[in-house]
Amino acid sequence: MSKQNQPGWTVAEDLSGTHFENVAVNLVDLHRNRLFRGESVISRVTFRNCRVEGPAVMLVIGGCNFDATDFGYAGIDVATLVLRPASKNGVVGAVPVQDCQFIGCELFGIGFTGADSFTNQILALG
C-alpha cells in the first residue's frame, strides 16, 4: 500500500522491507521503523530509483554503495552537505546506515557524516 506524495512520488507505506523501488522513503521514518523492531542501524537495504527524503543526517558506517545517485546539491556548494563529527567515538542524532545500496536515487534534504574516507568522497563530488 502506498500514497501519492509531492512532486509526484508514491510514498512507501510499508517500511519493514529490505528493497524499495520507485518510491519516496523518509529516512527518519525508516529508522524509526527499524528502532521499533530492535534494530539500531538501517542495514542491508536496497533503494532503486527512489527519492530518499529528510530532513536528516545520514551516518554512513560502511559498506554502502551510491550508484548513479543524486546527492541533492544541485548547483550549491557540496560542502554544505557534509557534517564532520567532532568526536571519533560516535555521532548522536544521525541516522546510521550500513551495507545499503542506493541505485539511481535522488537524496533530498539529507546531510552526510561518517569517517573521513566517506566524507572526503562526498566533498570530491564538488
C-alpha positions in Angstrom: 0.0 0.0 0.0 1.3 3.5 -0.9 0.1 7.0 -1.2 0.9 9.9 -3.5 3.5 12.5 -2.5 4.7 15.7 -3.9 6.2 16.1 -6.5 4.6 13.0 -8.0 6.4 10.3 -5.9 4.5 7.5 -4.4 5.3 7.2 -0.7 6.4 3.8 0.7 4.0 2.9 3.5 5.4 -0.5 4.4 8.8 0.4 5.8 9.6 -3.1 7.0 11.1 -4.3 3.7 14.7 -4.5 2.6 14.0 -3.4 -1.0 12.4 -0.2 -2.1 11.9 0.7 -5.8 10.3 3.8 -7.4 9.0 5.2 -4.2 9.7 8.1 -1.8 11.1 6.9 1.6 11.6 9.2 4.5 14.9 8.3 6.2 13.8 9.2 9.7 10.5 7.2 9.4 12.5 4.2 8.1 14.9 4.5 11.0 12.1 4.7 13.5 10.5 1.6 12.0 13.8 -0.2 12.5 14.2 1.0 16.1 10.7 -0.3 16.9 11.9 -3.7 15.7 15.0 -3.5 17.9 17.4 -2.6 15.1 19.6 0.5 15.7 21.0 0.6 12.2 19.4 0.6 8.7 21.4 -2.2 7.1 21.3 -4.4 4.0 18.5 -2.3 2.3 18.4 -1.6 -1.4 16.9 1.6 -2.8 16.4 1.6 -6.5 15.1 4.7 -8.3 13.9 6.1 -5.0 13.7 9.5 -3.5 15.2 9.2 0.0 14.0 12.2 2.0 15.0 14.2 5.0 15.4 16.4 6.8 18.0 14.1 8.2 21.7 13.5 8.6 22.8 10.1 7.3 25.7 8.5 9.2 27.3 6.2 6.7 29.0 3.5 8.7 30.4 1.5 5.8 29.7 -0.9 3.0 27.2 1.5 1.3 27.2 1.9 -2.5 25.8 5.0 -4.2 25.5 4.3 -7.9 24.1 7.0 -10.3 22.7 8.8 -7.2 21.9 12.5 -7.0 23.1 13.7 -3.6 20.9 16.8 -3.9 23.4 19.6 -4.1 22.2 20.8 -7.5 24.4 23.8 -8.0 25.2 24.8 -4.4 28.5 24.2 -2.6 28.7 20.4 -2.0 30.5 21.1 1.3 27.1 22.2 2.7 26.0 18.5 2.6 28.9 17.3 4.9 28.9 17.4 8.7 32.2 16.3 10.2 31.9 14.5 13.5 33.5 16.4 16.5 34.2 13.1 18.2 35.8 9.9 17.0 33.6 7.9 19.4 30.3 8.3 17.5 27.6 10.7 16.4 24.3 11.2 18.2 21.2 12.3 16.3 22.2 10.9 12.9 20.6 8.0 11.1 23.1 5.2 10.8 23.2 3.2 7.5 25.4 0.2 6.7 25.7 -2.1 3.7 23.0 -0.4 1.8 22.6 0.1 -1.9 21.4 3.4 -3.4 20.9 2.9 -7.2 19.6 5.7 -9.4 18.3 7.5 -6.3 17.6 11.1 -5.5 18.6 12.2 -2.0 16.6 15.2 -0.8 17.2 17.2 2.4 19.9 14.8 3.5 23.3 15.8 5.1 26.1 13.3 5.4 28.5 12.3 8.1 30.9 9.4 8.8 34.5 8.5 8.5 36.9 10.9 6.8 37.2 8.5 3.9 33.5 8.7 3.2 33.1 12.5 3.7 36.1 13.2 1.5 34.4 11.2 -1.3 31.3 13.4 -0.9 33.4 16.6 -1.0 35.2 15.3 -4.1 31.9 15.5 -6.0 32.1 19.3 -6.0 
